[in-house]
Amino acid sequence: MNRPSYLNQEKIHLFIQQALQEDVGEGDHSTLGAIPKSKKGKAKLIIKEAGVIAGLELAQMIFKQYDASLEVELLLKDGQEVKPDDIGLTVKGSAASILTTERLILNCMQRMSGIATKTHQLNQLIKHTKAKLMDTRKTTPNFRLMEKWAVWIGGGINHRFALYDMVMLKDNHIDFAGGIPQAIRQTKEYLKTKGLDLKIEVETRTLDEVEQVLEVGGIDYIMLDNMDYATMKKAVDMVSGRYPLEASGGITEENLKYVAECGVDYISVGALTHQVKSLDISLKAY
C-alpha cells in the first residue's frame, strides 16, 4: 500500500526523532539499569480486539530508526481486518532496544488502529452511495501526520492537511470579511497577488448562502454546514452538480447514512480523529 504524498520519508523521520526525544530523553534508565547491553531478545505484537490494523509500517520504521540492527518481520498489512490473538509483527535483536521503543510503537499503533477501525466502520454505512468519508483538522497537535495516515488506511479521504494547502472560508471568515461575496473576491485577489494556486472551499449555513456562492462562482467546493436533511437535499438540487458538495457538522453514526443519501460528494467527520477509542494491542517477549 503506497503512502499518501504528504507522508514523505523526511517528515516521518522527524516525527520519530521528536517522539523518541520526548520519551527517551537522556536515556531509558529502567532498561539501562536492568538489562545487560549484550542481551538479545524477541517480541511479538499481539492484537487483543477486533478492528482494522494501522501503523505496522510506522512501527517497523521506529524500530529501525532507533536500532538499525533490529530484525522486524511484518506478518500483517496496514488496513487488514484483525481479530484477538492475531500477531501483527515480530522483532528480534537487542532486548534493550525493543524495550525502549515498545511504548512509542504501541501508543502510535493503538491510536492509529482505533482511527482506521472507526473510519472503516463508518465507510461501510455509506458504501451504497457516492459520498466519500473525509477527516478534518480536528487532530492531536504534533500527531496529525499519523492520524491522517490512519484515516487513509481505514479507507477514508484526507481533507486539507493544514491551513497552508487549501483555502476554507468558514463562517467566521465570512462574517469578518463582510459576507460571502467579499470573502471570495478578497481571497481570489490575495491568491493572485501571492501567486498561489490553491483550491477554495466555502462554508454555507443556509440556502441563501448557497445561492450567493453560486452567483459569485470561481470556487472549487461548497460545504453544507449543519443543515437538516430537507435543507441539504434542496441545496444538492440547487447546485445541480456545478460544484462538489461536502456535508459537515452534526454528523453522527446514526444520521451518516441519510446524509450520504442526500447526494453530497463528501462527508467530513471530525470524530474520526478526536473522539476515537484506541485499539487494544500489546508487545510481549517470547
N, C-alpha and C positions, 0 to 999 in steps of 0.2 A: 504494500500500500504506500504510494508516494505521498510524502508530506506536502501540506499546503505551502505556497511560495513564501509566506511570511515566516515560516519555520526554517530559517536558514541555519547552517551549522554554527555560525558565529554567535547568533542570538541564543541558541541552545547552550553552547559552551559557556557563555557569560552567565546565563541563569544558573547553571550547575555550579560554576565557580562562586557566585554570590551566595547560593544556598548552602554550599559546603562551608564557606567562611562563617555564615550565620550560626551553623550548627556545631562545627568542629572548632573554630577559632584557633587558639594556640595549641590545641591537642585534645584528643579523646582520652582523658586521664584514666577513666574506668578500664578501658581496653589496654592502654599502655601499661597500666599497673598490674593487671591480672593475667594478660596473655603474652607468652613469650613471642618475640619478634619472628622466630622461625616456625611457629606453629602453623600448620596447614589445616584447612577445613573445607567443608562443603555445606551448602544450604539449598533449600528448595522453597519456592514461592507457592504458598497454598491458598487457594480460593476457598472462602468459607461461606459464601452465599451466592445465590444465582444472580446473574446480571450480564453485562457486557464489559469485557476487559479492555482497559485502556492504560497506556503508559509503559508497556513492556519494552518498546523501543527506547523510551527515555531511560528506563531502569538500566538497560544494557549500557547506555551512554554514561550514566552516572558511575556505574561500576568501573568502566574502562577509563573514564577521565580521572577518577581517584587513584586507580591502580591498574595500569595497562596490562599487568601480568595475570589479572583475574580471568578465568575462563568462564564465559557465560553462554548457556545454551537456551534459546527461546523455544519452548515447547508449544506455545500457542501464539496466535497473531492478534495484534490490536484489532478490536472490532468483533471478535468472536464472542458468541454467547457461551457463558460458562456456568458451571454448577458446583456445589460444595465438593471439596476434595480434589478438584482439578488442580493440576500443577502447571503454573504459568512459565516457570523457568527454573534452571538450576545454575548455581555458581560455585566454583571451587578455586582454591588458591589460598592466599594469606587470610588466616582466620581474623586477624586484626582489621584488615581492610573490609571484610564482609561485615563485621560488627559495627564499624564506624559509619558505613554507608547505609545500613539497614533502615534506620528511621526516616531518612530523607526519601529513600525509594518508596517506602510504604506510605508516607504522607502524600507523595505525588500520585502514586498509583491508586490509593483508596479514593481520593477525591476525583481524579480523572475518570476512574471507572464508575463512580456514582453519577457523574455528569453524562458519560456515554450511555449508561443504563437508562437514565431518565429521558435522554434525547431519543433513544431507540423506542422506548415505550410510547412516547407521545407521537412519534412518527407513524407508529402502527395505527393510531386512531384516525389519521388523515390520509393514509396511503391510497384511498379510493378517490381522492381529489387531486387537483393540480397544485394545490398550495404546498409551499416548501417551508419547513420549520427553520427559524433563524435565532441566533443568540443576540445579545446586546452588549453594551459596555458595563453592565452591572456585574463586575467581576472583582476578584480579590486583588488588591494592589500588589504588584510585583509577581502575580501568578497568572495574569491574563493570558499569556502565551500558551500555557499548558491547559487552561480551561477552555480556550477556543479550540485548541487541538483536540481536546476530549469531545467537544460538541461535534466536530468534523468526523471523528472516529465513530461516534454514535449515529452518523447519518444525517446530521443537521448541516445547515449552511452558516458560514460566518458572515455576520453583518460587518460594517466597517470595523477595522481593528482598533482605531483610536481617532482622536479629533483631527488628525492631520491628513487622513487618507480619503475623506469624503466629507461633503457638507450636509449637515442635517439641520434644517431650520425648524426648531421646535417652538412650542407655544411662547416661551419666554423670549426667544429671539424675535418672534413675530411681534409680540406686544411691545418690546423695547424699540423695535425698528419703526413702529407706527402702523403696522399692517402687513398683510401678505404681499401686495404689490411692491411696497417699499423694500421689504426684506429680500425678495427675489432680485429685484433690479440692482440694489446695492451690492448684493453678493456677486452677481454676474460681473458687475463693474470691477469689484475687488479682484476676482479671479483673473479677469482680463489684464488688469494692471500688474498683477504678480506673475503673469504667465503660467498660471496653474490650470491643469486640465483635470478637474475633479467632478465627480457625479454630485448632483444636488437632489436631496430629498426634502419634501416639505410636509410638515405635520398639519393635519386638518382636524378640527373638532366638530364641525357642523357641515351640512350640505352647502350652505352659503360659502364657507371657506373652500370647499372642493371646487365650487364654481369659480371662485376668484383665481385659484391656481390654474384652472383650465383657460381662463381668459388671458392671463399673463403668459403662461406657457414657458417653454425654454428650460424645463427642468427634466429630471430623469425618473423620479419615483414620487408617489403620493402616499403618505401614511394616513390611515384612518384611525384616529386615536380615541379609545374608549367609547366607540359608537355601539348602540344596541343593534340587534340583528336586522331590524327593519330599516334603520338608517343606513347601515352598512350595505345592505342589498341595493338600496336606492343609489348609493354612491357608486357601486360597481356598475350599475346601469348607466349612470351619468357619464362616467369616464369611458365606458364602452371600449376598453382596450387601448386607449390612447397612451396611457402610462401604466407601468406595473404598479400594483397596489399592495401595500403592506398593512396588515391589521396589527394593532398594538394596544396594550393597556387592558387590564382586567381579563386577560386570557387565563383560563383555568383548565384543568384536565376535564372538567365537566362540560365546558362550553366550547372547547377547542374544535371538536368535530363540526359543530354548527357554524362556527366562524369560517372554517375551511370551505364549507358547502355554500357560503355566500358568493364564492367566485373570486376571492382575493388570490394574489400570486404568492404572497409571503405572509407568514405569521411570526412575529418576534415575541419571544417568551423569556423575560428576564430570570424567571425561576429556574431555568436550565442551569444557571451558574450561581445564583445567590440564595436558592432555597433547596439545596440538594443534599441527600443523605449519602455519605461515603459508603463504599462497598467494603465489606469486611475481608481483609487479606492479611496473611502473616508470612513471615520468613523464618523458617525453622532449620536448625542444623540437623544433619542426618549422617 
